[in-house]
Amino acid sequence: IDNIRSPYPFDTQINFVLINGNAICTKQQYNSIVHLKGFNNLFINQGYAKCSICVLNDNAILTGDRGVIVKSLENSPIKAFYLSCQDIKLKGYDNGFWGGASGLIGNNKLFFNGNIESLSCYNDLIDILNKEKIEPVYHKHTEVYDNGSIILLD
């Protein structure tokens, strides 16, 4: 992928989500990345899809973006849980995002970068995780921080 750079929208070229054969991305991302052509396109008008979306499993996501992401996925095979949470930290911004503060680390195990018990939305988050049969994994000694993404390396 050529010309990844700042500012927006050039820094969003690979900021998309692949889930169960679906690519959640903008039309521009889908059209410019050859490898996305084999995926069903679920277009959203949000260049920072990966930042905004926490993949819960093959059929569900969590996001704090109701206006764009949840609305765009209403008629898709992906269940979108909306949960606003202003407690996620991100240096230089008022708050961070679910996709940058969490990531799957195994079947039904979701890692959070910080103590989710300190979040004001903790009970609602646990309800969502229980519905999807997901075990949260987190360390208890720091606030939840958006570090950009958590990518599992095998």
Beta strands, then each sheet from edge to edge (+ up, - down):
strand 1: 17-19
strand 2: 22-25
strand 3: 40-43
strand 4: 53-57
strand 5: 60-63
strand 6: 79-82
strand 7: 102-106
strand 8: 109-112
strand 9: 135-138
sheet 1: 1+ 2- 3-
sheet 2: 4+ 5- 6-
sheet 3: 7+ 8- 9-
end
